[in-house]
């Protein structure tokens, strides 16, 4: 079924049945971001969590390289959840190069750009 114009005008805010495609996209985005965060939090040690963060930053870089901005946004969103950002010791184990890469990726998906 094709996306109709009312789905792109904000009608979905009032009536989700009128914009099922938009709602589906939003649900997928939420699921992906939650999966990224869950994988990080599933690590039993700070070192394991840092490796998972590094892996997701690497995947996000590949998404950027292939112009897959939807997945890039979802990964960055998952890595910037407050529960993930509060892992100070874990983040101290992530290399500064990877943290810089993540900051650059945040700039790419920033709504101000």
C-alpha angles and dihedrals in degrees: 000000000000124000108254124215094252089065091065098046100069097266089127090072091066101033120020092190089064092058109034093153094056091047090049091053091049092050091050091050092050092048093051094047091048091049092054092050092044092053091052093048092047090068110109095209135037089244091054092048091049090052090051091050090049091049092052092048088052091050090048090052089053090049088053091048090054094042092245094149095164093061091039090056092047093051093046090048091053092049092049097052109127091241089059096041091054091063092098097165091047092050090050087063093054111092118252088238090060092045089051090049090052091050090052090049090050088056090051093055096037114124089223091067 
